[in-house]
Amino acid sequence: MAYLSLYRKYRSQTFDQLIGQDHVVRTLQNALSSGKIAHAYLFTGPRGTGKTSTARLLAKALCCEKGPTPTPCNECSICQSIAEGSCLDVLEMDAASESGVGDVRNAIVEAVEYRPASCRYKVFIIDEVHDLSAKAFDALLKTIEEPPEHVIFILATTEFNRVPPTIRSRCQKYEFHRAAVQDLVRCLEHVSASEGAVASPSSLAVIARMADGGYRDALTLLEQVLIAADGEVTSEAVYDQLGLIADATADEVLLAISDGEILKLIELLNKAIAIGRDPRSIVESLLYRLADLTRAAYGLEGNEDSAHNAALHATAGHIGRPRLLDLRSGLASIHQHVRDITIPRIWLESQLIKLAIGTPAVAPPPPPAASAVGKGAAPPKAAPTPATPRPATPRDVAPSQGGPAASNGDELWNRLVNSYMKDGRLPPIGLRLQRAHSVCRNGTVISVEMSQFDVDWMQQDPKRVRSVVDALKALSQQEYRVEYVAGSGQKTENPATDAVELPLEGRRLDEKAREILGLRSESKENHEP
């Protein structure tokens, strides 16, 4: 017999084997016992939580020779054929690959007219039903609303919101939950024992945490580790397969950040990189460990051995609750942007050093990049670039009130930029305000000269403009009006070109290009004899 993956080999064959979905099992068994069988069911929940397995179990319970029964026998020919996937009256359809209206008509609408060949019901199981097209849902609607007595629909989806309300309202909905870590560990212990493998409790706990509540993901990870492990499955083998760093190493990194030990932090990062750990995986490992440390800090005990819990409490107590929350926030911001960095290893090192010295880790700004210079240092402001003298504009005129016109060094403007840069939710606005070429305040009117790109970006969303006005009011207790003016902000070599304000177009652009390239004007060429 061909090799079967663990998640297929250990798929639940009875309702009693279905772990972690007691609310679903209890309701379905009560309905089967009382004979209150619906014509359509909708199973929704995260991937790998047993939706398709439950759909097959329900088909068994409905079609079993001893049924309908809450406990199918698994011995009759019908139960065995459903388990093998060869039953002619239990039709499974994958909407991800058969999403068109033609597929629905051929596989369902036309097939419901025929009575079952050998079973009591003709059961249609549609997996990933949310992938059906709008026309396919329309074709299915009438059939699923009033199907023949011998037809039952079971729909499964991971995205309930994408199923049209007209379909939802005609189905009984059952919501599947993510598995608890304890349930996953028990499942992994049973499977590893059945496979004759020796696995340490800590390694199974790591796999359970990485599975994120999915039974299928947990069994897939266990299978991968069992293939690679030589002898006993240890937590180190699990970390190697998943590309993560060990809990002990993560504790050392977090303690180095908390204590501000920069040299030790860099050494630990270099060691992790040397053994092939990806920067993003390092951040993920730290976030997972911080989650465990936070739970330990607030008194939520884990299910691991006492030595593991003791290490958790020791590290959490040393770092402290407030610092744990700060680190989680900073690392979450780093994880959000690490995938978009050209040289993530260098960038990650700089961001972790910022956390260690107390400077908030933020998203990398577009070039030219800026970096913090010391503990608690505010993000640097772009200094105004010297330019050749130009005619005075209203922005340069000294204000009639409020003191002389301000440059980028204006105290209120600096406080505004700092407030945005410290707010992890709004760094894009702060970056653009930071890059302003000049800032002039005339009473309650502030003129901000920026690049044309930044001006368009600020003005395309009224919420951004209003956000700046509200932030200024919160800082100064005064209402300001902000004007965004496009400007080059670059030093010009030819004073004559400074007076050109309108863009060159058409013939003027052609003549200017010829003048720069040293070519004769086209008009002169056309008139020469």
C-alpha positions as a Python dict, from the first residue, in 0.01 Angstrom:
ca = {
    (1, 'M'): (0, 0, 0),
    (2, 'A'): (124, 350, -83),
    (3, 'Y'): (252, 566, 201),
    (4, 'L'): (-15, 780, 368),
    (5, 'S'): (59, 1110, 535),
    (6, 'L'): (-10, 1116, 906),
    (7, 'Y'): (-302, 1356, 879),
    (8, 'R'): (-472, 1116, 634),
    (9, 'K'): (-376, 803, 822),
    (10, 'Y'): (-511, 932, 1153),
    (11, 'R'): (-818, 1111, 1018),
    (12, 'S'): (-1112, 1073, 1260),
    (13, 'Q'): (-1334, 776, 1168),
    (14, 'T'): (-1590, 820, 1448),
    (15, 'F'): (-1738, 1116, 1630),
    (16, 'D'): (-1557, 1003, 1945),
    (17, 'Q'): (-1220, 1047, 1772),
    (18, 'L'): (-1298, 1408, 1676),
    (19, 'I'): (-1097, 1616, 1925),
    (20, 'G'): (-1175, 1968, 2039),
    (21, 'Q'): (-1512, 2012, 1863),
    (22, 'D'): (-1743, 1876, 2132),
    (23, 'H'): (-2007, 2144, 2068),
    (24, 'V'): (-2036, 2037, 1702),
    (25, 'V'): (-2039, 1664, 1780),
    (26, 'R'): (-2302, 1699, 2052),
    (27, 'T'): (-2541, 1900, 1832),
    (28, 'L'): (-2505, 1669, 1531),
    (29, 'Q'): (-2556, 1355, 1739),
    (30, 'N'): (-2866, 1502, 1904),
    (31, 'A'): (-3009, 1588, 1563),
    (32, 'L'): (-2938, 1237, 1432),
    (33, 'S'): (-3093, 1076, 1740),
    (34, 'S'): (-3410, 1285, 1716),
    (35, 'G'): (-3439, 1259, 1337),
    (36, 'K'): (-3419, 1638, 1290),
    (37, 'I'): (-3189, 1627, 991),
    (38, 'A'): (-3136, 1951, 797),
    (39, 'H'): (-3108, 1957, 419),
    (40, 'A'): (-2797, 2184, 424),
    (41, 'Y'): (-2508, 2234, 667),
    (42, 'L'): (-2237, 2498, 665),
    (43, 'F'): (-1911, 2415, 846),
    (44, 'T'): (-1686, 2716, 903),
    (45, 'G'): (-1357, 2764, 1086),
    (46, 'P'): (-977, 2780, 1048),
    (47, 'R'): (-789, 2530, 834),
    (48, 'G'): (-709, 2188, 974),
    (49, 'T'): (-977, 2186, 1245),
    (50, 'G'): (-1179, 1889, 1116),
    (51, 'K'): (-1446, 2037, 884),
    (52, 'T'): (-1402, 1789, 598),
    (53, 'S'): (-1355, 1497, 839),
    (54, 'T'): (-1679, 1588, 1015),
    (55, 'A'): (-1857, 1615, 681),
    (56, 'R'): (-1755, 1258, 599),
    (57, 'L'): (-1855, 1140, 946),
    (58, 'L'): (-2196, 1300, 900),
    (59, 'A'): (-2232, 1128, 563),
    (60, 'K'): (-2150, 796, 731),
    (61, 'A'): (-2402, 858, 1008),
    (62, 'L'): (-2675, 942, 753),
    (63, 'C'): (-2607, 657, 512),
    (64, 'C'): (-2494, 375, 743),
    (65, 'E'): (-2695, 56, 706),
    (66, 'K'): (-2787, 89, 1076),
    (67, 'G'): (-2868, 456, 1046),
    (68, 'P'): (-2934, 734, 1054),
    (69, 'T'): (-2734, 691, 1373),
    (70, 'P'): (-2507, 906, 1591),
    (71, 'T'): (-2259, 614, 1601),
    (72, 'P'): (-2192, 475, 1251),
    (73, 'C'): (-2066, 117, 1258),
    (74, 'N'): (-1765, 158, 1024),
    (75, 'E'): (-1816, -208, 929),
    (76, 'C'): (-2084, -205, 661),
    (77, 'S'): (-1995, -164, 296),
    (78, 'I'): (-2136, 188, 286),
    (79, 'C'): (-1927, 313, 581),
    (80, 'Q'): (-1614, 155, 438),
    (81, 'S'): (-1670, 298, 89),
    (82, 'I'): (-1724, 649, 235),
    (83, 'A'): (-1401, 615, 437),
    (84, 'E'): (-1215, 508, 122),
    (85, 'G'): (-1372, 789, -84),
    (86, 'S'): (-1529, 550, -336),
    (87, 'C'): (-1897, 583, -248),
    (88, 'L'): (-2100, 684, -554),
    (89, 'D'): (-2365, 861, -349),
    (90, 'V'): (-2126, 1079, -147),
    (91, 'L'): (-1987, 1333, -392),
    (92, 'E'): (-1703, 1563, -289),
    (93, 'M'): (-1635, 1879, -487),
    (94, 'D'): (-1341, 2115, -443),
    (95, 'A'): (-1471, 2463, -520),
    (96, 'A'): (-1115, 2596, -538),
    (97, 'S'): (-1062, 2408, -867),
    (98, 'E'): (-1425, 2374, -982),
    (99, 'S'): (-1564, 2720, -924),
    (100, 'G'): (-1751, 2793, -1246),
    (101, 'V'): (-2124, 2787, -1308),
    (102, 'G'): (-2076, 2498, -1553),
    (103, 'D'): (-1905, 2288, -1286),
    (104, 'V'): (-2194, 2344, -1045),
    (105, 'R'): (-2457, 2259, -1307),
    (106, 'N'): (-2280, 1941, -1418),
    (107, 'A'): (-2176, 1814, -1074),
    (108, 'I'): (-2475, 1917, -863),
    (109, 'V'): (-2781, 2070, -1031),
    (110, 'E'): (-2821, 1791, -1285),
    (111, 'A'): (-2712, 1514, -1044),
    (112, 'V'): (-2976, 1588, -778),
    (113, 'E'): (-3249, 1462, -1013),
    (114, 'Y'): (-3127, 1105, -975),
    (115, 'R'): (-3195, 900, -666),
    (116, 'P'): (-2907, 743, -469),
    (117, 'A'): (-2762, 422, -610),
    (118, 'S'): (-2713, 238, -280),
    (119, 'C'): (-2731, 484, 10),
    (120, 'R'): (-3025, 638, 190),
    (121, 'Y'): (-2918, 992, 86),
    (122, 'K'): (-2716, 1152, -189),
    (123, 'V'): (-2469, 1373, 0),
    (124, 'F'): (-2284, 1662, -168),
    (125, 'I'): (-1974, 1785, 19),
    (126, 'I'): (-1844, 2115, -125),
    (127, 'D'): (-1506, 2209, 19),
    (128, 'E'): (-1379, 2570, 12),
    (129, 'V'): (-1725, 2678, -98),
    (130, 'H'): (-1632, 3046, -74),
    (131, 'D'): (-1428, 3007, -396),
    (132, 'L'): (-1740, 2953, -609),
    (133, 'S'): (-1809, 3233, -853),
    (134, 'A'): (-2112, 3459, -817),
    (135, 'K'): (-2288, 3284, -1108),
    (136, 'A'): (-2212, 2944, -954),
    (137, 'F'): (-2372, 3052, -627),
    (138, 'D'): (-2676, 3172, -821),
    (139, 'A'): (-2703, 2836, -995),
    (140, 'L'): (-2674, 2656, -660),
    (141, 'L'): (-2921, 2878, -476),
    (142, 'K'): (-3252, 2727, -589),
    (143, 'T'): (-3127, 2372, -551),
    (144, 'I'): (-2992, 2429, -200),
    (145, 'E'): (-3311, 2610, -99),
    (146, 'E'): (-3553, 2330, -192),
    (147, 'P'): (-3357, 2013, -266),
    (148, 'P'): (-3525, 1674, -314),
    (149, 'E'): (-3581, 1468, 1),
    (150, 'H'): (-3293, 1237, -83),
    (151, 'V'): (-3031, 1516, -114),
    (152, 'I'): (-2823, 1672, 165),
    (153, 'F'): (-2561, 1946, 122),
    (154, 'I'): (-2257, 1992, 346),
    (155, 'L'): (-2058, 2308, 272),
    (156, 'A'): (-1715, 2377, 425),
    (157, 'T'): (-1532, 2709, 424),
    (158, 'T'): (-1248, 2891, 597),
    (159, 'E'): (-1387, 3234, 494),
    (160, 'F'): (-1745, 3257, 614),
    (161, 'N'): (-1779, 3624, 516),
    (162, 'R'): (-1728, 3537, 147),
    (163, 'V'): (-2030, 3305, 138),
    (164, 'P'): (-2335, 3502, 15),
    (165, 'P'): (-2601, 3571, 279),
    (166, 'T'): (-2858, 3399, 57),
    (167, 'I'): (-2664, 3072, 93),
    (168, 'R'): (-2587, 3119, 465),
    (169, 'S'): (-2952, 3171, 554),
    (170, 'R'): (-3046, 2835, 403),
    (171, 'C'): (-2788, 2633, 599),
    (172, 'Q'): (-2738, 2527, 958),
    (173, 'K'): (-2407, 2685, 1060),
    (174, 'Y'): (-2149, 2500, 1273),
    (175, 'E'): (-1839, 2692, 1376),
    (176, 'F'): (-1521, 2492, 1432),
    (177, 'H'): (-1267, 2627, 1683),
    (178, 'R'): (-890, 2624, 1689),
    (179, 'A'): (-750, 2342, 1899),
    (180, 'A'): (-609, 2415, 2242),
    (181, 'V'): (-240, 2342, 2294),
    (182, 'Q'): (-327, 2069, 2546),
    (183, 'D'): (-556, 1893, 2295),
    (184, 'L'): (-288, 1910, 2027),
    (185, 'V'): (-25, 1768, 2262),
    (186, 'R'): (-252, 1474, 2350),
    (187, 'C'): (-316, 1411, 1982),
    (188, 'L'): (59, 1422, 1901),
    (189, 'E'): (138, 1189, 2191),
    (190, 'H'): (-113, 935, 2059),
    (191, 'V'): (17, 955, 1702),
    (192, 'S'): (386, 939, 1797),
    (193, 'A'): (320, 638, 2023),
    (194, 'S'): (124, 467, 1744),
    (195, 'E'): (415, 525, 1507),
    (196, 'G'): (662, 380, 1759),
    (197, 'A'): (850, 709, 1794),
    (198, 'V'): (997, 852, 2113),
    (199, 'A'): (925, 1224, 2149),
    (200, 'S'): (1001, 1444, 2446),
    (201, 'P'): (709, 1643, 2596),
    (202, 'S'): (886, 1972, 2526),
    (203, 'S'): (925, 1887, 2155),
    (204, 'L'): (554, 1804, 2122),
    (205, 'A'): (468, 2128, 2305),
    (206, 'V'): (677, 2325, 2053),
    (207, 'I'): (502, 2155, 1760),
    (208, 'A'): (163, 2224, 1917),
    (209, 'R'): (242, 2594, 1958),
    (210, 'M'): (370, 2622, 1600),
    (211, 'A'): (56, 2454, 1460),
    (212, 'D'): (-152, 2753, 1572),
    (213, 'G'): (-457, 2546, 1659),
    (214, 'G'): (-462, 2327, 1345),
    (215, 'Y'): (-460, 1948, 1379),
    (216, 'R'): (-347, 1894, 1022),
    (217, 'D'): (-61, 2142, 1060),
    (218, 'A'): (46, 1971, 1383),
    (219, 'L'): (54, 1625, 1225),
    (220, 'T'): (238, 1756, 918),
    (221, 'L'): (507, 1914, 1137),
    (222, 'L'): (535, 1595, 1345),
    (223, 'E'): (573, 1387, 1031),
    (224, 'Q'): (851, 1613, 904),
    (225, 'V'): (1036, 1591, 1235),
    (226, 'L'): (996, 1213, 1258),
    (227, 'I'): (1151, 1170, 914),
    (228, 'A'): (1451, 1389, 998),
    (229, 'A'): (1505, 1283, 1360),
    (230, 'D'): (1758, 1010, 1445),
    (231, 'G'): (1619, 832, 1750),
    (232, 'E'): (1434, 1045, 2005),
    (233, 'V'): (1256, 1357, 1888),
    (234, 'T'): (1391, 1653, 2084),
    (235, 'S'): (1300, 2018, 2093),
    (236, 'E'): (1633, 2100, 1923),
    (237, 'A'): (1538, 1876, 1629),
    (238, 'V'): (1204, 2057, 1605),
    (239, 'Y'): (1372, 2398, 1604),
    (240, 'D'): (1610, 2284, 1330),
    (241, 'Q'): (1325, 2163, 1110),
    (242, 'L'): (1119, 2477, 1163),
    (243, 'G'): (1416, 2711, 1123),
    (244, 'L'): (1358, 2872, 1464),
    (245, 'I'): (1591, 2941, 1755),
    (246, 'A'): (1570, 2751, 2083),
    (247, 'D'): (1385, 2893, 2383),
    (248, 'A'): (1711, 2921, 2577),
    (249, 'T'): (1870, 3126, 2297),
    (250, 'A'): (1559, 3343, 2270),
    (251, 'D'): (1579, 3408, 2645),
    (252, 'E'): (1943, 3516, 2611),
    (253, 'V'): (1858, 3755, 2327),
    (254, 'L'): (1564, 3907, 2518),
    (255, 'L'): (1770, 3946, 2836),
    (256, 'A'): (2048, 4114, 2636),
    (257, 'I'): (1795, 4358, 2490),
    (258, 'S'): (1637, 4423, 2829),
    (259, 'D'): (1975, 4483, 2999),
    (260, 'G'): (2115, 4691, 2711),
    (261, 'E'): (2409, 4453, 2650),
    (262, 'I'): (2480, 4547, 2288),
    (263, 'L'): (2793, 4335, 2239),
    (264, 'K'): (2625, 4021, 2371),
    (265, 'L'): (2320, 4091, 2156),
    (266, 'I'): (2530, 4118, 1840),
    (267, 'E'): (2718, 3797, 1927),
    (268, 'L'): (2393, 3604, 1977),
    (269, 'L'): (2252, 3732, 1649),
    (270, 'N'): (2570, 3635, 1462),
    (271, 'K'): (2552, 3283, 1608),
    (272, 'A'): (2189, 3247, 1503),
    (273, 'I'): (2267, 3368, 1151),
    (274, 'A'): (2571, 3138, 1132),
    (275, 'I'): (2359, 2826, 1187),
    (276, 'G'): (2123, 2929, 907),
    (277, 'R'): (1844, 3107, 1088),
    (278, 'D'): (1653, 3356, 877),
    (279, 'P'): (1609, 3708, 1027),
    (280, 'R'): (1233, 3681, 999),
    (281, 'S'): (1238, 3342, 1174),
    (282, 'I'): (1448, 3494, 1452),
    (283, 'V'): (1187, 3763, 1509),
    (284, 'E'): (908, 3503, 1504),
    (285, 'S'): (1095, 3295, 1763),
    (286, 'L'): (1132, 3599, 1988),
    (287, 'L'): (762, 3683, 1953),
    (288, 'Y'): (654, 3329, 2039),
    (289, 'R'): (883, 3331, 2340),
    (290, 'L'): (758, 3672, 2451),
    (291, 'A'): (403, 3539, 2439),
    (292, 'D'): (500, 3254, 2673),
    (293, 'L'): (690, 3492, 2901),
    (294, 'T'): (395, 3731, 2921),
    (295, 'R'): (160, 3451, 3021),
    (296, 'A'): (407, 3337, 3285),
    (297, 'A'): (451, 3694, 3413),
    (298, 'Y'): (76, 3724, 3469),
    (299, 'G'): (45, 3386, 3641),
    (300, 'L'): (-87, 3167, 3358),
    (301, 'E'): (89, 2833, 3396),
    (302, 'G'): (179, 2620, 3096),
    (303, 'N'): (141, 2246, 3062),
    (304, 'E'): (512, 2171, 3029),
    (305, 'D'): (738, 2029, 3297),
    (306, 'S'): (837, 2221, 3608),
    (307, 'A'): (1188, 2296, 3478),
    (308, 'H'): (1043, 2467, 3171),
    (309, 'N'): (802, 2671, 3384),
    (310, 'A'): (1084, 2769, 3620),
    (311, 'A'): (1290, 2905, 3329),
    (312, 'L'): (988, 3099, 3204),
    (313, 'H'): (923, 3261, 3542),
    (314, 'A'): (1291, 3343, 3597),
    (315, 'T'): (1323, 3521, 3261),
    (316, 'A'): (985, 3694, 3291),
    (317, 'G'): (1067, 3816, 3641),
    (318, 'H'): (1403, 3957, 3531),
    (319, 'I'): (1259, 4150, 3236),
    (320, 'G'): (942, 4268, 3412),
    (321, 'R'): (588, 4313, 3287),
    (322, 'P'): (614, 4668, 3142),
    (323, 'R'): (933, 4586, 2952),
    (324, 'L'): (779, 4263, 2817),
    (325, 'L'): (493, 4459, 2666),
    (326, 'D'): (732, 4717, 2518),
    (327, 'L'): (938, 4440, 2358),
    (328, 'R'): (630, 4274, 2212),
    (329, 'S'): (521, 4600, 2055),
    (330, 'G'): (866, 4675, 1915),
    (331, 'L'): (923, 4324, 1776),
    (332, 'A'): (575, 4321, 1620),
    (333, 'S'): (668, 4640, 1432),
    (334, 'I'): (997, 4483, 1321),
    (335, 'H'): (822, 4165, 1204),
    (336, 'Q'): (580, 4372, 998),
    (337, 'H'): (860, 4528, 791),
    (338, 'V'): (1148, 4276, 792),
    (339, 'R'): (1023, 4101, 478),
    (340, 'D'): (1050, 4421, 273),
    (341, 'I'): (1414, 4497, 361),
    (342, 'T'): (1693, 4446, 108),
    (343, 'I'): (1953, 4343, 370),
    (344, 'P'): (1735, 4214, 656),
    (345, 'R'): (2024, 4086, 871),
    (346, 'I'): (2187, 4428, 904),
    (347, 'W'): (1855, 4605, 947),
    (348, 'L'): (1738, 4359, 1215),
    (349, 'E'): (2061, 4413, 1409),
    (350, 'S'): (2011, 4790, 1407),
    (351, 'Q'): (1645, 4761, 1511),
    (352, 'L'): (1723, 4530, 1804),
    (353, 'I'): (1999, 4767, 1916),
    (354, 'K'): (1740, 5047, 1911),
    (355, 'L'): (1518, 4842, 2138),
    (356, 'A'): (1813, 4775, 2368),
    (357, 'I'): (1903, 5143, 2405),
    (358, 'G'): (1541, 5250, 2447),
    (359, 'T'): (1470, 5402, 2105),
    (360, 'P'): (1145, 5280, 1949),
    (361, 'A'): (1197, 5046, 1657),
    (362, 'V'): (1011, 5181, 1356),
    (363, 'A'): (970, 5098, 991),
    (364, 'P'): (1269, 5184, 771),
    (365, 'P'): (1216, 5519, 599),
    (366, 'P'): (1270, 5552, 224),
    (367, 'P'): (1615, 5673, 117),
    (368, 'P'): (1798, 5866, 244),
    (369, 'A'): (1765, 5645, 551),
    (370, 'A'): (1775, 5790, 900),
    (371, 'S'): (1891, 5620, 1218),
    (372, 'A'): (1885, 5705, 1586),
    (373, 'V'): (2209, 5824, 1742),
    (374, 'G'): (2157, 5749, 2106),
    (375, 'K'): (1928, 5638, 2382),
    (376, 'G'): (1597, 5817, 2368),
    (377, 'A'): (1710, 6022, 2066),
    (378, 'A'): (1430, 6166, 1859),
    (379, 'P'): (1420, 6074, 1489),
    (380, 'P'): (1647, 6317, 1301),
    (381, 'K'): (1493, 6588, 1089),
    (382, 'A'): (1600, 6643, 730),
    (383, 'A'): (1806, 6962, 726),
    (384, 'P'): (1700, 7217, 463),
    (385, 'T'): (1923, 7200, 158),
    (386, 'P'): (2093, 7532, 73),
    (387, 'A'): (1963, 7682, -246),
    (388, 'T'): (2048, 7979, -459),
    (389, 'P'): (1862, 8299, -373),
    (390, 'R'): (1519, 8327, -526),
    (391, 'P'): (1248, 8592, -523),
    (392, 'A'): (1063, 8618, -196),
    (393, 'T'): (728, 8443, -176),
    (394, 'P'): (446, 8485, 74),
    (395, 'R'): (583, 8185, 263),
    (396, 'D'): (909, 8373, 328),
    (397, 'V'): (752, 8693, 453),
    (398, 'A'): (788, 8747, 828),
    (399, 'P'): (452, 8689, 1000),
    (400, 'S'): (246, 8972, 1136),
    (401, 'Q'): (203, 8779, 1459),
    (402, 'G'): (361, 8482, 1626),
    (403, 'G'): (725, 8584, 1571),
    (404, 'P'): (954, 8544, 1270),
    (405, 'A'): (903, 8276, 1011),
    (406, 'A'): (1031, 7935, 1123),
    (407, 'S'): (1245, 7680, 942),
    (408, 'N'): (1250, 7304, 1001),
    (409, 'G'): (1394, 7381, 1343),
    (410, 'D'): (1060, 7523, 1463),
    (411, 'E'): (993, 7375, 1808),
    (412, 'L'): (622, 7306, 1748),
    (413, 'W'): (693, 7135, 1416),
    (414, 'N'): (967, 6921, 1572),
    (415, 'R'): (727, 6810, 1845),
    (416, 'L'): (467, 6726, 1581),
    (417, 'V'): (711, 6510, 1381),
    (418, 'N'): (831, 6335, 1697),
    (419, 'S'): (473, 6254, 1799),
    (420, 'Y'): (411, 6084, 1464),
    (421, 'M'): (739, 5893, 1461),
    (422, 'K'): (674, 5758, 1811),
    (423, 'D'): (327, 5641, 1707),
    (424, 'G'): (383, 5303, 1541),
    (425, 'R'): (48, 5325, 1362),
    (426, 'L'): (122, 5644, 1164),
    (427, 'P'): (490, 5642, 1060),
    (428, 'P'): (420, 5723, 688),
    (429, 'I'): (280, 6067, 776),
    (430, 'G'): (573, 6139, 1008),
    (431, 'L'): (825, 6039, 742),
    (432, 'R'): (678, 6280, 491),
    (433, 'L'): (657, 6564, 741),
    (434, 'Q'): (1016, 6491, 841),
    (435, 'R'): (1130, 6527, 477),
    (436, 'A'): (973, 6872, 435),
    (437, 'H'): (1213, 7116, 265),
    (438, 'S'): (1097, 7414, 470),
    (439, 'V'): (831, 7503, 725),
    (440, 'C'): (710, 7863, 768),
    (441, 'R'): (461, 7970, 1034),
    (442, 'N'): (262, 8290, 979),
    (443, 'G'): (24, 8332, 1269),
    (444, 'T'): (-216, 8038, 1252),
    (445, 'V'): (-112, 7941, 899),
    (446, 'I'): (174, 7695, 849),
    (447, 'S'): (320, 7656, 498),
    (448, 'V'): (503, 7328, 437),
    (449, 'E'): (718, 7294, 126),
    (450, 'M'): (754, 6929, 19),
    (451, 'S'): (815, 6728, -295),
    (452, 'Q'): (526, 6704, -538),
    (453, 'F'): (493, 6333, -460),
    (454, 'D'): (457, 6399, -86),
    (455, 'V'): (208, 6682, -143),
    (456, 'D'): (-11, 6456, -361),
    (457, 'W'): (12, 6176, -104),
    (458, 'M'): (-94, 6403, 184),
    (459, 'Q'): (-383, 6565, -5),
    (460, 'Q'): (-531, 6250, -159),
    (461, 'D'): (-680, 6150, 177),
    (462, 'P'): (-858, 6421, 382),
    (463, 'K'): (-805, 6211, 695),
    (464, 'R'): (-427, 6264, 671),
    (465, 'V'): (-466, 6641, 642),
    (466, 'R'): (-708, 6645, 933),
    (467, 'S'): (-477, 6424, 1138),
    (468, 'V'): (-198, 6684, 1117),
    (469, 'V'): (-433, 6968, 1213),
    (470, 'D'): (-568, 6772, 1511),
    (471, 'A'): (-216, 6679, 1623),
    (472, 'L'): (-107, 7045, 1611),
    (473, 'K'): (-411, 7148, 1813),
    (474, 'A'): (-338, 6880, 2073),
    (475, 'L'): (22, 7001, 2108),
    (476, 'S'): (-39, 7377, 2112),
    (477, 'Q'): (-404, 7412, 2220),
    (478, 'Q'): (-451, 7632, 1912),
    (479, 'E'): (-619, 7574, 1575),
    (480, 'Y'): (-376, 7590, 1279),
    (481, 'R'): (-432, 7574, 903),
    (482, 'V'): (-164, 7381, 715),
    (483, 'E'): (-81, 7453, 348),
    (484, 'Y'): (119, 7198, 149),
    (485, 'V'): (326, 7353, -131),
    (486, 'A'): (523, 7159, -391),
    (487, 'G'): (891, 7251, -426),
    (488, 'S'): (1213, 7091, -549),
    (489, 'G'): (1415, 7147, -235),
    (490, 'Q'): (1739, 7097, -433),
    (491, 'K'): (2028, 7328, -514),
    (492, 'T'): (2014, 7461, -866),
    (493, 'E'): (2324, 7539, -1070),
    (494, 'N'): (2167, 7774, -1325),
    (495, 'P'): (1989, 8077, -1175),
    (496, 'A'): (1798, 8127, -1496),
    (497, 'T'): (1619, 7799, -1454),
    (498, 'D'): (1500, 7894, -1105),
    (499, 'A'): (1248, 8130, -1259),
    (500, 'V'): (1089, 7851, -1464),
    (501, 'E'): (784, 7743, -1267),
    (502, 'L'): (564, 7583, -1533),
    (503, 'P'): (656, 7241, -1675),
    (504, 'L'): (796, 7232, -2028),
    (505, 'E'): (563, 7073, -2279),
    (506, 'G'): (539, 7017, -2655),
    (507, 'R'): (768, 7228, -2871),
    (508, 'R'): (919, 7413, -2571),
    (509, 'L'): (1029, 7080, -2425),
    (510, 'D'): (1177, 6971, -2759),
    (511, 'E'): (1369, 7297, -2801),
    (512, 'K'): (1500, 7283, -2444),
    (513, 'A'): (1623, 6926, -2494),
    (514, 'R'): (1800, 7022, -2819),
    (515, 'E'): (1959, 7320, -2647),
    (516, 'I'): (2095, 7101, -2365),
    (517, 'L'): (2224, 6834, -2607),
    (518, 'G'): (2386, 7090, -2839),
    (519, 'L'): (2159, 7015, -3137),
    (520, 'R'): (2024, 7271, -3377),
    (521, 'S'): (1665, 7377, -3335),
    (522, 'E'): (1418, 7202, -3567),
    (523, 'S'): (1264, 7534, -3667),
    (524, 'K'): (1603, 7665, -3780),
    (525, 'E'): (1674, 7348, -3979),
    (526, 'N'): (1343, 7378, -4162),
    (527, 'H'): (1414, 7739, -4271),
    (528, 'E'): (1778, 7709, -4374),
    (529, 'P'): (1840, 7707, -4755),
}
